[in-house]
């Protein structure tokens, strides 16, 4: 496999991790960021994308937590709703 030099820019995976994290795609940035961090560790990707990978992972984790909270709240509220229809 090709080794990278330090003067290369961030990889496409790191950019994708950051963008998908900003867009709120919960699991996608976590996966992309983890893959690219692994590639950086093995010398297959430029270390310049490390910050974007970490930001994408953090944003993905925050998005995941927000979705879980939203689902729990919705599940807790739905049983308390009463629907009455009159014709």
PyMOL Python script that loads the backbone (N, CA, C, O; Angstrom):
from pymol import cmd

cmd.read_pdbstr("""\
ATOM      1  N   UNK A   1       0.829  -1.169   0.000  1.00  0.00           N
ATOM      2  CA  UNK A   1       0.000   0.000   0.000  1.00  0.00           C
ATOM      3  C   UNK A   1       0.880   1.241   0.000  1.00  0.00           C
ATOM      4  O   UNK A   1       2.055   1.197   0.363  1.00  0.00           O
ATOM      5  N   UNK A   2       0.289   2.325  -0.409  1.00  0.00           N
ATOM      6  CA  UNK A   2       1.032   3.576  -0.507  1.00  0.00           C
ATOM      7  C   UNK A   2       1.123   4.270   0.842  1.00  0.00           C
ATOM      8  O   UNK A   2       0.144   4.369   1.582  1.00  0.00           O
ATOM      9  N   UNK A   3       2.308   4.741   1.136  1.00  0.00           N
ATOM     10  CA  UNK A   3       2.501   5.544   2.327  1.00  0.00           C
ATOM     11  C   UNK A   3       2.265   7.002   1.948  1.00  0.00           C
ATOM     12  O   UNK A   3       2.535   7.394   0.813  1.00  0.00           O
ATOM     13  N   UNK A   4       1.771   7.799   2.873  1.00  0.00           N
ATOM     14  CA  UNK A   4       1.523   9.207   2.591  1.00  0.00           C
ATOM     15  C   UNK A   4       2.592  10.061   3.241  1.00  0.00           C
ATOM     16  O   UNK A   4       3.233   9.658   4.212  1.00  0.00           O
ATOM     17  N   UNK A   5       2.769  11.240   2.692  1.00  0.00           N
ATOM     18  CA  UNK A   5       3.704  12.188   3.278  1.00  0.00           C
ATOM     19  C   UNK A   5       2.927  13.215   4.083  1.00  0.00           C
ATOM     20  O   UNK A   5       1.723  13.380   3.889  1.00  0.00           O
ATOM     21  N   UNK A   6       3.603  13.896   4.972  1.00  0.00           N
ATOM     22  CA  UNK A   6       2.948  14.851   5.858  1.00  0.00           C
ATOM     23  C   UNK A   6       2.420  16.080   5.123  1.00  0.00           C
ATOM     24  O   UNK A   6       1.549  16.772   5.651  1.00  0.00           O
ATOM     25  N   UNK A   7       2.914  16.371   3.932  1.00  0.00           N
ATOM     26  CA  UNK A   7       2.497  17.587   3.246  1.00  0.00           C
ATOM     27  C   UNK A   7       1.229  17.403   2.423  1.00  0.00           C
ATOM     28  O   UNK A   7       0.774  18.353   1.784  1.00  0.00           O
ATOM     29  N   UNK A   8       0.648  16.210   2.421  1.00  0.00           N
ATOM     30  CA  UNK A   8      -0.609  16.010   1.715  1.00  0.00           C
ATOM     31  C   UNK A   8      -1.760  16.565   2.537  1.00  0.00           C
ATOM     32  O   UNK A   8      -1.681  16.650   3.762  1.00  0.00           O
ATOM     33  N   UNK A   9      -2.838  16.943   1.841  1.00  0.00           N
ATOM     34  CA  UNK A   9      -4.020  17.478   2.524  1.00  0.00           C
ATOM     35  C   UNK A   9      -4.837  16.373   3.162  1.00  0.00           C
ATOM     36  O   UNK A   9      -4.480  15.197   3.089  1.00  0.00           O
ATOM     37  N   UNK A  10      -5.931  16.760   3.784  1.00  0.00           N
ATOM     38  CA  UNK A  10      -6.802  15.764   4.414  1.00  0.00           C
ATOM     39  C   UNK A  10      -7.430  14.840   3.374  1.00  0.00           C
ATOM     40  O   UNK A  10      -7.635  15.228   2.224  1.00  0.00           O
ATOM     41  N   UNK A  11      -7.724  13.639   3.788  1.00  0.00           N
ATOM     42  CA  UNK A  11      -8.316  12.671   2.866  1.00  0.00           C
ATOM     43  C   UNK A  11      -9.794  12.971   2.646  1.00  0.00           C
ATOM     44  O   UNK A  11     -10.411  13.734   3.389  1.00  0.00           O
ATOM     45  N   UNK A  12     -10.337  12.357   1.619  1.00  0.00           N
ATOM     46  CA  UNK A  12     -11.760  12.508   1.338  1.00  0.00           C
ATOM     47  C   UNK A  12     -12.626  11.965   2.458  1.00  0.00           C
ATOM     48  O   UNK A  12     -13.711  12.484   2.719  1.00  0.00           O
ATOM     49  N   UNK A  13     -12.148  10.916   3.121  1.00  0.00           N
ATOM     50  CA  UNK A  13     -12.915  10.343   4.233  1.00  0.00           C
ATOM     51  C   UNK A  13     -13.036  11.324   5.396  1.00  0.00           C
ATOM     52  O   UNK A  13     -14.087  11.411   6.031  1.00  0.00           O
ATOM     53  N   UNK A  14     -11.957  12.063   5.674  1.00  0.00           N
ATOM     54  CA  UNK A  14     -12.018  13.013   6.786  1.00  0.00           C
ATOM     55  C   UNK A  14     -12.959  14.167   6.456  1.00  0.00           C
ATOM     56  O   UNK A  14     -13.704  14.625   7.322  1.00  0.00           O
ATOM     57  N   UNK A  15     -12.929  14.633   5.225  1.00  0.00           N
ATOM     58  CA  UNK A  15     -13.840  15.698   4.806  1.00  0.00           C
ATOM     59  C   UNK A  15     -15.283  15.195   4.861  1.00  0.00           C
ATOM     60  O   UNK A  15     -16.179  15.899   5.329  1.00  0.00           O
ATOM     61  N   UNK A  16     -15.495  13.972   4.377  1.00  0.00           N
ATOM     62  CA  UNK A  16     -16.841  13.388   4.394  1.00  0.00           C
ATOM     63  C   UNK A  16     -17.331  13.193   5.829  1.00  0.00           C
ATOM     64  O   UNK A  16     -18.511  13.403   6.109  1.00  0.00           O
ATOM     65  N   UNK A  17     -16.446  12.796   6.733  1.00  0.00           N
ATOM     66  CA  UNK A  17     -16.840  12.615   8.135  1.00  0.00           C
ATOM     67  C   UNK A  17     -17.310  13.936   8.732  1.00  0.00           C
ATOM     68  O   UNK A  17     -18.319  13.977   9.437  1.00  0.00           O
ATOM     69  N   UNK A  18     -16.590  15.005   8.455  1.00  0.00           N
ATOM     70  CA  UNK A  18     -16.969  16.313   8.988  1.00  0.00           C
ATOM     71  C   UNK A  18     -18.286  16.793   8.384  1.00  0.00           C
ATOM     72  O   UNK A  18     -19.166  17.256   9.111  1.00  0.00           O
ATOM     73  N   UNK A  19     -18.430  16.690   7.078  1.00  0.00           N
ATOM     74  CA  UNK A  19     -19.644  17.182   6.415  1.00  0.00           C
ATOM     75  C   UNK A  19     -20.873  16.382   6.855  1.00  0.00           C
ATOM     76  O   UNK A  19     -21.917  16.964   7.148  1.00  0.00           O
ATOM     77  N   UNK A  20     -20.756  15.063   6.901  1.00  0.00           N
ATOM     78  CA  UNK A  20     -21.908  14.259   7.323  1.00  0.00           C
ATOM     79  C   UNK A  20     -22.238  14.505   8.796  1.00  0.00           C
ATOM     80  O   UNK A  20     -23.401  14.423   9.193  1.00  0.00           O
ATOM     81  N   UNK A  21     -21.227  14.803   9.601  1.00  0.00           N
ATOM     82  CA  UNK A  21     -21.476  15.168  10.997  1.00  0.00           C
ATOM     83  C   UNK A  21     -22.221  16.480  11.108  1.00  0.00           C
ATOM     84  O   UNK A  21     -23.122  16.618  11.936  1.00  0.00           O
ATOM     85  N   UNK A  22     -21.848  17.457  10.271  1.00  0.00           N
ATOM     86  CA  UNK A  22     -22.536  18.746  10.265  1.00  0.00           C
ATOM     87  C   UNK A  22     -23.971  18.613   9.770  1.00  0.00           C
ATOM     88  O   UNK A  22     -24.851  19.359  10.198  1.00  0.00           O
ATOM     89  N   UNK A  23     -24.205  17.666   8.871  1.00  0.00           N
ATOM     90  CA  UNK A  23     -25.544  17.455   8.333  1.00  0.00           C
ATOM     91  C   UNK A  23     -26.432  16.621   9.259  1.00  0.00           C
ATOM     92  O   UNK A  23     -27.623  16.455   8.992  1.00  0.00           O
ATOM     93  N   UNK A  24     -25.863  16.102  10.335  1.00  0.00           N
ATOM     94  CA  UNK A  24     -26.654  15.355  11.308  1.00  0.00           C
ATOM     95  C   UNK A  24     -26.890  13.899  10.939  1.00  0.00           C
ATOM     96  O   UNK A  24     -27.838  13.287  11.431  1.00  0.00           O
ATOM     97  N   UNK A  25     -26.065  13.345  10.102  1.00  0.00           N
ATOM     98  CA  UNK A  25     -26.191  11.925   9.727  1.00  0.00           C
ATOM     99  C   UNK A  25     -25.485  11.115  10.816  1.00  0.00           C
ATOM    100  O   UNK A  25     -24.270  10.928  10.770  1.00  0.00           O
ATOM    101  N   UNK A  26     -26.239  10.651  11.768  1.00  0.00           N
ATOM    102  CA  UNK A  26     -25.726  10.175  13.048  1.00  0.00           C
ATOM    103  C   UNK A  26     -24.629   9.110  12.986  1.00  0.00           C
ATOM    104  O   UNK A  26     -23.563   9.310  13.569  1.00  0.00           O
ATOM    105  N   UNK A  27     -24.846   8.014  12.318  1.00  0.00           N
ATOM    106  CA  UNK A  27     -23.892   6.905  12.330  1.00  0.00           C
ATOM    107  C   UNK A  27     -22.804   7.076  11.275  1.00  0.00           C
ATOM    108  O   UNK A  27     -21.666   6.652  11.477  1.00  0.00           O
ATOM    109  N   UNK A  28     -23.149   7.690  10.164  1.00  0.00           N
ATOM    110  CA  UNK A  28     -22.224   7.802   9.028  1.00  0.00           C
ATOM    111  C   UNK A  28     -20.906   8.495   9.407  1.00  0.00           C
ATOM    112  O   UNK A  28     -19.844   7.952   9.105  1.00  0.00           O
ATOM    113  N   UNK A  29     -20.927   9.677  10.059  1.00  0.00           N
ATOM    114  CA  UNK A  29     -19.648  10.306  10.383  1.00  0.00           C
ATOM    115  C   UNK A  29     -18.816   9.524  11.394  1.00  0.00           C
ATOM    116  O   UNK A  29     -17.587   9.596  11.385  1.00  0.00           O
ATOM    117  N   UNK A  30     -19.485   8.784  12.255  1.00  0.00           N
ATOM    118  CA  UNK A  30     -18.750   7.964  13.228  1.00  0.00           C
ATOM    119  C   UNK A  30     -17.967   6.881  12.494  1.00  0.00           C
ATOM    120  O   UNK A  30     -16.799   6.639  12.796  1.00  0.00           O
ATOM    121  N   UNK A  31     -18.611   6.237  11.540  1.00  0.00           N
ATOM    122  CA  UNK A  31     -17.957   5.170  10.778  1.00  0.00           C
ATOM    123  C   UNK A  31     -16.835   5.738   9.908  1.00  0.00           C
ATOM    124  O   UNK A  31     -15.719   5.219   9.911  1.00  0.00           O
ATOM    125  N   UNK A  32     -17.138   6.812   9.160  1.00  0.00           N
ATOM    126  CA  UNK A  32     -16.126   7.400   8.276  1.00  0.00           C
ATOM    127  C   UNK A  32     -14.922   7.913   9.066  1.00  0.00           C
ATOM    128  O   UNK A  32     -13.775   7.703   8.670  1.00  0.00           O
ATOM    129  N   UNK A  33     -15.192   8.585  10.184  1.00  0.00           N
ATOM    130  CA  UNK A  33     -14.106   9.104  11.010  1.00  0.00           C
ATOM    131  C   UNK A  33     -13.247   7.993  11.593  1.00  0.00           C
ATOM    132  O   UNK A  33     -12.021   8.105  11.629  1.00  0.00           O
ATOM    133  N   UNK A  34     -13.881   6.929  12.046  1.00  0.00           N
ATOM    134  CA  UNK A  34     -13.133   5.805  12.622  1.00  0.00           C
ATOM    135  C   UNK A  34     -12.268   5.116  11.565  1.00  0.00           C
ATOM    136  O   UNK A  34     -11.124   4.751  11.833  1.00  0.00           O
ATOM    137  N   UNK A  35     -12.820   4.943  10.370  1.00  0.00           N
ATOM    138  CA  UNK A  35     -12.045   4.323   9.290  1.00  0.00           C
ATOM    139  C   UNK A  35     -10.836   5.177   8.955  1.00  0.00           C
ATOM    140  O   UNK A  35      -9.727   4.662   8.814  1.00  0.00           O
ATOM    141  N   UNK A  36     -11.046   6.493   8.825  1.00  0.00           N
ATOM    142  CA  UNK A  36      -9.924   7.350   8.453  1.00  0.00           C
ATOM    143  C   UNK A  36      -8.891   7.458   9.572  1.00  0.00           C
ATOM    144  O   UNK A  36      -7.693   7.515   9.292  1.00  0.00           O
ATOM    145  N   UNK A  37      -9.326   7.488  10.828  1.00  0.00           N
ATOM    146  CA  UNK A  37      -8.353   7.499  11.933  1.00  0.00           C
ATOM    147  C   UNK A  37      -7.494   6.243  11.913  1.00  0.00           C
ATOM    148  O   UNK A  37      -6.297   6.296  12.197  1.00  0.00           O
ATOM    149  N   UNK A  38      -8.105   5.121  11.579  1.00  0.00           N
ATOM    150  CA  UNK A  38      -7.358   3.871  11.453  1.00  0.00           C
ATOM    151  C   UNK A  38      -6.349   3.964  10.314  1.00  0.00           C
ATOM    152  O   UNK A  38      -5.211   3.510  10.438  1.00  0.00           O
ATOM    153  N   UNK A  39      -6.779   4.556   9.206  1.00  0.00           N
ATOM    154  CA  UNK A  39      -5.874   4.726   8.062  1.00  0.00           C
ATOM    155  C   UNK A  39      -4.718   5.666   8.405  1.00  0.00           C
ATOM    156  O   UNK A  39      -3.589   5.441   7.970  1.00  0.00           O
ATOM    157  N   UNK A  40      -4.989   6.714   9.179  1.00  0.00           N
ATOM    158  CA  UNK A  40      -3.932   7.629   9.607  1.00  0.00           C
ATOM    159  C   UNK A  40      -2.942   6.886  10.503  1.00  0.00           C
ATOM    160  O   UNK A  40      -1.728   7.031  10.354  1.00  0.00           O
ATOM    161  N   UNK A  41      -3.464   6.096  11.425  1.00  0.00           N
ATOM    162  CA  UNK A  41      -2.613   5.333  12.350  1.00  0.00           C
ATOM    163  C   UNK A  41      -1.685   4.383  11.596  1.00  0.00           C
ATOM    164  O   UNK A  41      -0.532   4.191  11.983  1.00  0.00           O
ATOM    165  N   UNK A  42      -2.201   3.786  10.507  1.00  0.00           N
ATOM    166  CA  UNK A  42      -1.413   2.846   9.721  1.00  0.00           C
ATOM    167  C   UNK A  42      -0.564   3.523   8.642  1.00  0.00           C
ATOM    168  O   UNK A  42       0.112   2.845   7.869  1.00  0.00           O
ATOM    169  N   UNK A  43      -0.597   4.851   8.588  1.00  0.00           N
ATOM    170  CA  UNK A  43       0.209   5.580   7.621  1.00  0.00           C
ATOM    171  C   UNK A  43      -0.354   5.587   6.213  1.00  0.00           C
ATOM    172  O   UNK A  43       0.373   5.863   5.259  1.00  0.00           O
ATOM    173  N   UNK A  44      -1.635   5.290   6.069  1.00  0.00           N
ATOM    174  CA  UNK A  44      -2.256   5.231   4.751  1.00  0.00           C
ATOM    175  C   UNK A  44      -3.017   6.498   4.401  1.00  0.00           C
ATOM    176  O   UNK A  44      -3.464   6.652   3.264  1.00  0.00           O
ATOM    177  N   UNK A  45      -3.173   7.408   5.354  1.00  0.00           N
ATOM    178  CA  UNK A  45      -3.867   8.672   5.112  1.00  0.00           C
ATOM    179  C   UNK A  45      -3.090   9.791   5.799  1.00  0.00           C
ATOM    180  O   UNK A  45      -2.336   9.554   6.743  1.00  0.00           O
ATOM    181  N   UNK A  46      -3.283  10.997   5.315  1.00  0.00           N
ATOM    182  CA  UNK A  46      -2.572  12.155   5.856  1.00  0.00           C
ATOM    183  C   UNK A  46      -3.083  12.497   7.258  1.00  0.00           C
ATOM    184  O   UNK A  46      -4.290  12.486   7.501  1.00  0.00           O
ATOM    185  N   UNK A  47      -2.172  12.800   8.173  1.00  0.00           N
ATOM    186  CA  UNK A  47      -2.590  13.170   9.526  1.00  0.00           C
ATOM    187  C   UNK A  47      -3.284  14.532   9.593  1.00  0.00           C
ATOM    188  O   UNK A  47      -3.825  14.896  10.638  1.00  0.00           O
ATOM    189  N   UNK A  48      -3.275  15.280   8.504  1.00  0.00           N
ATOM    190  CA  UNK A  48      -3.939  16.583   8.504  1.00  0.00           C
ATOM    191  C   UNK A  48      -5.456  16.461   8.644  1.00  0.00           C
ATOM    192  O   UNK A  48      -6.109  17.433   9.025  1.00  0.00           O
ATOM    193  N   UNK A  49      -6.027  15.308   8.350  1.00  0.00           N
ATOM    194  CA  UNK A  49      -7.466  15.126   8.461  1.00  0.00           C
ATOM    195  C   UNK A  49      -7.923  14.656   9.822  1.00  0.00           C
ATOM    196  O   UNK A  49      -9.118  14.458  10.038  1.00  0.00           O
ATOM    197  N   UNK A  50      -6.992  14.471  10.748  1.00  0.00           N
ATOM    198  CA  UNK A  50      -7.317  13.941  12.076  1.00  0.00           C
ATOM    199  C   UNK A  50      -8.352  14.789  12.812  1.00  0.00           C
ATOM    200  O   UNK A  50      -9.279  14.244  13.412  1.00  0.00           O
ATOM    201  N   UNK A  51      -8.208  16.098  12.775  1.00  0.00           N
ATOM    202  CA  UNK A  51      -9.141  16.993  13.456  1.00  0.00           C
ATOM    203  C   UNK A  51     -10.542  16.892  12.872  1.00  0.00           C
ATOM    204  O   UNK A  51     -11.530  16.907  13.606  1.00  0.00           O
ATOM    205  N   UNK A  52     -10.623  16.789  11.545  1.00  0.00           N
ATOM    206  CA  UNK A  52     -11.927  16.642  10.894  1.00  0.00           C
ATOM    207  C   UNK A  52     -12.575  15.315  11.266  1.00  0.00           C
ATOM    208  O   UNK A  52     -13.788  15.240  11.467  1.00  0.00           O
ATOM    209  N   UNK A  53     -11.756  14.266  11.357  1.00  0.00           N
ATOM    210  CA  UNK A  53     -12.273  12.954  11.758  1.00  0.00           C
ATOM    211  C   UNK A  53     -12.852  13.011  13.172  1.00  0.00           C
ATOM    212  O   UNK A  53     -13.952  12.518  13.422  1.00  0.00           O
ATOM    213  N   UNK A  54     -12.112  13.607  14.076  1.00  0.00           N
ATOM    214  CA  UNK A  54     -12.560  13.689  15.466  1.00  0.00           C
ATOM    215  C   UNK A  54     -13.823  14.548  15.559  1.00  0.00           C
ATOM    216  O   UNK A  54     -14.761  14.198  16.276  1.00  0.00           O
ATOM    217  N   UNK A  55     -13.845  15.666  14.839  1.00  0.00           N
ATOM    218  CA  UNK A  55     -15.031  16.526  14.841  1.00  0.00           C
ATOM    219  C   UNK A  55     -16.242  15.775  14.292  1.00  0.00           C
ATOM    220  O   UNK A  55     -17.340  15.885  14.837  1.00  0.00           O
ATOM    221  N   UNK A  56     -16.048  15.014  13.218  1.00  0.00           N
ATOM    222  CA  UNK A  56     -17.137  14.239  12.643  1.00  0.00           C
ATOM    223  C   UNK A  56     -17.658  13.192  13.607  1.00  0.00           C
ATOM    224  O   UNK A  56     -18.868  12.997  13.724  1.00  0.00           O
ATOM    225  N   UNK A  57     -16.747  12.514  14.300  1.00  0.00           N
ATOM    226  CA  UNK A  57     -17.144  11.494  15.279  1.00  0.00           C
ATOM    227  C   UNK A  57     -17.926  12.139  16.429  1.00  0.00           C
ATOM    228  O   UNK A  57     -18.952  11.611  16.857  1.00  0.00           O
ATOM    229  N   UNK A  58     -17.441  13.273  16.923  1.00  0.00           N
ATOM    230  CA  UNK A  58     -18.126  13.958  18.032  1.00  0.00           C
ATOM    231  C   UNK A  58     -19.509  14.436  17.594  1.00  0.00           C
ATOM    232  O   UNK A  58     -20.486  14.256  18.322  1.00  0.00           O
ATOM    233  N   UNK A  59     -19.598  15.048  16.406  1.00  0.00           N
ATOM    234  CA  UNK A  59     -20.897  15.514  15.915  1.00  0.00           C
ATOM    235  C   UNK A  59     -21.854  14.336  15.692  1.00  0.00           C
ATOM    236  O   UNK A  59     -23.048  14.442  15.974  1.00  0.00           O
ATOM    237  N   UNK A  60     -21.331  13.224  15.190  1.00  0.00           N
ATOM    238  CA  UNK A  60     -22.165  12.037  15.010  1.00  0.00           C
ATOM    239  C   UNK A  60     -22.665  11.494  16.335  1.00  0.00           C
ATOM    240  O   UNK A  60     -23.817  11.073  16.440  1.00  0.00           O
ATOM    241  N   UNK A  61     -21.809  11.498  17.347  1.00  0.00           N
ATOM    242  CA  UNK A  61     -22.213  11.017  18.672  1.00  0.00           C
ATOM    243  C   UNK A  61     -23.267  11.935  19.279  1.00  0.00           C
ATOM    244  O   UNK A  61     -24.241  11.464  19.867  1.00  0.00           O
ATOM    245  N   UNK A  62     -23.074  13.246  19.136  1.00  0.00           N
ATOM    246  CA  UNK A  62     -24.063  14.202  19.652  1.00  0.00           C
ATOM    247  C   UNK A  62     -25.398  14.009  18.937  1.00  0.00           C
ATOM    248  O   UNK A  62     -26.453  14.008  19.570  1.00  0.00           O
ATOM    249  N   UNK A  63     -25.346  13.846  17.625  1.00  0.00           N
ATOM    250  CA  UNK A  63     -26.570  13.621  16.855  1.00  0.00           C
ATOM    251  C   UNK A  63     -27.279  12.345  17.272  1.00  0.00           C
ATOM    252  O   UNK A  63     -28.506  12.308  17.357  1.00  0.00           O
ATOM    253  N   UNK A  64     -26.506  11.300  17.533  1.00  0.00           N
ATOM    254  CA  UNK A  64     -27.086  10.033  17.972  1.00  0.00           C
ATOM    255  C   UNK A  64     -27.779  10.189  19.325  1.00  0.00           C
ATOM    256  O   UNK A  64     -28.887   9.690  19.518  1.00  0.00           O
ATOM    257  N   UNK A  65     -27.133  10.874  20.249  1.00  0.00           N
ATOM    258  CA  UNK A  65     -27.725  11.102  21.572  1.00  0.00           C
ATOM    259  C   UNK A  65     -29.010  11.923  21.448  1.00  0.00           C
ATOM    260  O   UNK A  65     -30.000  11.623  22.116  1.00  0.00           O
ATOM    261  N   UNK A  66     -29.004  12.949  20.604  1.00  0.00           N
ATOM    262  CA  UNK A  66     -30.203  13.768  20.417  1.00  0.00           C
ATOM    263  C   UNK A  66     -31.348  12.928  19.857  1.00  0.00           C
ATOM    264  O   UNK A  66     -32.486  13.049  20.310  1.00  0.00           O
ATOM    265  N   UNK A  67     -31.051  12.075  18.873  1.00  0.00           N
ATOM    266  CA  UNK A  67     -32.098  11.209  18.310  1.00  0.00           C
ATOM    267  C   UNK A  67     -32.649  10.246  19.352  1.00  0.00           C
ATOM    268  O   UNK A  67     -33.859  10.026  19.413  1.00  0.00           O
ATOM    269  N   UNK A  68     -31.778   9.673  20.170  1.00  0.00           N
ATOM    270  CA  UNK A  68     -32.241   8.745  21.213  1.00  0.00           C
ATOM    271  C   UNK A  68     -33.144   9.467  22.205  1.00  0.00           C
ATOM    272  O   UNK A  68     -34.189   8.943  22.591  1.00  0.00           O
ATOM    273  N   UNK A  69     -32.745  10.662  22.617  1.00  0.00           N
ATOM    274  CA  UNK A  69     -33.570  11.441  23.548  1.00  0.00           C
ATOM    275  C   UNK A  69     -34.921  11.768  22.916  1.00  0.00           C
ATOM    276  O   UNK A  69     -35.959  11.668  23.571  1.00  0.00           O
ATOM    277  N   UNK A  70     -34.903  12.158  21.641  1.00  0.00           N
ATOM    278  CA  UNK A  70     -36.147  12.495  20.946  1.00  0.00           C
ATOM    279  C   UNK A  70     -37.083  11.287  20.872  1.00  0.00           C
ATOM    280  O   UNK A  70     -38.287  11.420  21.089  1.00  0.00           O
ATOM    281  N   UNK A  71     -36.537  10.128  20.571  1.00  0.00           N
ATOM    282  CA  UNK A  71     -37.362   8.917  20.483  1.00  0.00           C
ATOM    283  C   UNK A  71     -37.939   8.568  21.853  1.00  0.00           C
ATOM    284  O   UNK A  71     -39.110   8.202  21.951  1.00  0.00           O
ATOM    285  N   UNK A  72     -37.144   8.676  22.898  1.00  0.00           N
ATOM    286  CA  UNK A  72     -37.632   8.376  24.250  1.00  0.00           C
ATOM    287  C   UNK A  72     -38.747   9.344  24.639  1.00  0.00           C
ATOM    288  O   UNK A  72     -39.752   8.937  25.222  1.00  0.00           O
ATOM    289  N   UNK A  73     -38.571  10.608  24.321  1.00  0.00           N
ATOM    290  CA  UNK A  73     -39.604  11.594  24.644  1.00  0.00           C
ATOM    291  C   UNK A  73     -40.880  11.301  23.870  1.00  0.00           C
ATOM    292  O   UNK A  73     -41.973  11.345  24.436  1.00  0.00           O
ATOM    293  N   UNK A  74     -40.753  11.002  22.585  1.00  0.00           N
ATOM    294  CA  UNK A  74     -41.933  10.709  21.758  1.00  0.00           C
ATOM    295  C   UNK A  74     -42.652   9.463  22.263  1.00  0.00           C
ATOM    296  O   UNK A  74     -43.881   9.441  22.339  1.00  0.00           O
ATOM    297  N   UNK A  75     -41.896   8.435  22.606  1.00  0.00           N
ATOM    298  CA  UNK A  75     -42.504   7.204  23.119  1.00  0.00           C
ATOM    299  C   UNK A  75     -43.203   7.477  24.450  1.00  0.00           C
ATOM    300  O   UNK A  75     -44.242   6.880  24.733  1.00  0.00           O
ATOM    301  N   UNK A  76     -42.656   8.356  25.255  1.00  0.00           N
ATOM    302  CA  UNK A  76     -43.271   8.693  26.532  1.00  0.00           C
ATOM    303  C   UNK A  76     -44.505   9.562  26.383  1.00  0.00           C
ATOM    304  O   UNK A  76     -45.391   9.521  27.236  1.00  0.00           O
ATOM    305  N   UNK A  77     -44.583  10.349  25.315  1.00  0.00           N
ATOM    306  CA  UNK A  77     -45.702  11.268  25.132  1.00  0.00           C
ATOM    307  C   UNK A  77     -46.878  10.596  24.441  1.00  0.00           C
ATOM    308  O   UNK A  77     -48.027  10.878  24.784  1.00  0.00           O
ATOM    309  N   UNK A  78     -46.629   9.722  23.486  1.00  0.00           N
ATOM    310  CA  UNK A  78     -47.698   9.117  22.685  1.00  0.00           C
ATOM    311  C   UNK A  78     -48.738   8.403  23.547  1.00  0.00           C
ATOM    312  O   UNK A  78     -49.926   8.588  23.281  1.00  0.00           O
ATOM    313  N   UNK A  79     -48.391   7.604  24.556  1.00  0.00           N
ATOM    314  CA  UNK A  79     -49.430   6.937  25.340  1.00  0.00           C
ATOM    315  C   UNK A  79     -50.349   7.910  26.074  1.00  0.00           C
ATOM    316  O   UNK A  79     -51.491   7.568  26.380  1.00  0.00           O
ATOM    317  N   UNK A  80     -49.869   9.106  26.357  1.00  0.00           N
ATOM    318  CA  UNK A  80     -50.682  10.081  27.065  1.00  0.00           C
ATOM    319  C   UNK A  80     -51.615  10.865  26.171  1.00  0.00           C
ATOM    320  O   UNK A  80     -52.473  11.593  26.669  1.00  0.00           O
ATOM    321  N   UNK A  81     -51.472  10.738  24.875  1.00  0.00           N
ATOM    322  CA  UNK A  81     -52.337  11.456  23.961  1.00  0.00           C
ATOM    323  C   UNK A  81     -53.679  10.751  23.834  1.00  0.00           C
ATOM    324  O   UNK A  81     -53.746   9.523  23.776  1.00  0.00           O
ATOM    325  N   UNK A  82     -54.724  11.525  23.794  1.00  0.00           N
ATOM    326  CA  UNK A  82     -56.043  10.951  23.555  1.00  0.00           C
ATOM    327  C   UNK A  82     -56.593  11.544  22.274  1.00  0.00           C
ATOM    328  O   UNK A  82     -56.515  12.749  22.036  1.00  0.00           O
ATOM    329  N   UNK A  83     -57.134  10.693  21.482  1.00  0.00           N
ATOM    330  CA  UNK A  83     -57.713  11.127  20.216  1.00  0.00           C
ATOM    331  C   UNK A  83     -59.223  10.979  20.305  1.00  0.00           C
ATOM    332  O   UNK A  83     -59.732   9.902  20.620  1.00  0.00           O
ATOM    333  N   UNK A  84     -59.923  12.041  20.033  1.00  0.00           N
ATOM    334  CA  UNK A  84     -61.385  11.940  20.007  1.00  0.00           C
ATOM    335  C   UNK A  84     -61.885  12.529  18.701  1.00  0.00           C
ATOM    336  O   UNK A  84     -61.563  13.657  18.328  1.00  0.00           O
ATOM    337  N   UNK A  85     -62.662  11.743  18.041  1.00  0.00           N
ATOM    338  CA  UNK A  85     -63.230  12.163  16.776  1.00  0.00           C
ATOM    339  C   UNK A  85     -64.746  12.185  16.919  1.00  0.00           C
ATOM    340  O   UNK A  85     -65.343  11.212  17.380  1.00  0.00           O
ATOM    341  N   UNK A  86     -65.353  13.264  16.536  1.00  0.00           N
ATOM    342  CA  UNK A  86     -66.806  13.325  16.560  1.00  0.00           C
ATOM    343  C   UNK A  86     -67.296  13.599  15.147  1.00  0.00           C
ATOM    344  O   UNK A  86     -66.752  14.427  14.416  1.00  0.00           O
ATOM    345  N   UNK A  87     -68.331  12.878  14.800  1.00  0.00           N
ATOM    346  CA  UNK A  87     -68.898  13.038  13.466  1.00  0.00           C
ATOM    347  C   UNK A  87     -70.193  13.789  13.521  1.00  0.00           C
ATOM    348  O   UNK A  87     -70.818  14.019  12.486  1.00  0.00           O
TER     349      UNK A  87
END
""", "prot")
cmd.dss("prot")
cmd.show_as("cartoon", "prot")
cmd.util.cbc("prot")
cmd.orient("prot")
